[in-house]
Each structure stands twice: as C-alpha cells, then as structure tokens.
Amino acid sequence: MRVRFAESRHRYIDEESGKEYPGTTWILRKAGLLPETPPPKEALERGTRVHLAIRYDLEGDLDESSVADQDRQYLEAARKAVRQLAAVRTFALAQRRGDSGGLQSV
C-alpha cells in the first residue's frame, strides 16, 4: 500500500485503491482523547513541521539541521515506531514461512 497525505482534507489516501483514511487528530477526537475544539495555532504549526520532517526522513531527503530542537523528540519517536513496525513485519513474515526466530527488541 502506498499512502499519501491530502493536506487540504487532512486525510490519508491509498494511492492504489483510492480509499481514504482519517487523520490521527480525527481518530483521537472521536475516541475522546482530544477535545473537539480546534487546536491552538502553535500546535497546528508544530504538527505541520513534524509531519514534513517525518515525510522527508522516510523519503531519505531530510536535512537534519532543518529540524528544530523542540520538534526532534517527535521525529525520534516516529523513527522508533518505524523500526518497531519493521521488526513486527519481519517477525510476522518469518512466522508465515515457518521460521522459529524470535522478535528482537528495537
């Protein structure tokens, strides 16, 4: 699946099927974990900066010096999540093949 972010609608779109998925903020609001009121402008700007940094990082095109100190923790958390998801995927594929290797910590 190849997903792109449609910023104008704040939705994620599977480029193969055209299926749309809600953004994280929408999901957290519907779960009652965020208030229904719009976030402060500062939070919106931080979210945009962090999303762009993660995107460029995943594309291998991130200039590390462009990441503000206050945003670095979010980028590092995203990198950790990607490593963990890759480890789980590797483990699942190994299990499907019948390998008995264990899941290593990331």
Secondary structure, DSSP 8 states (H G I E B T S, - for coil): --EEEETTTTEEEETTT--EEE-HHHHHHHTTSS-SS---HHHHHHHHHHHHHHHHHHTT---GGGS-HHHHHHHHHHHHHHHHHHHHHHHHHHHHHT--------
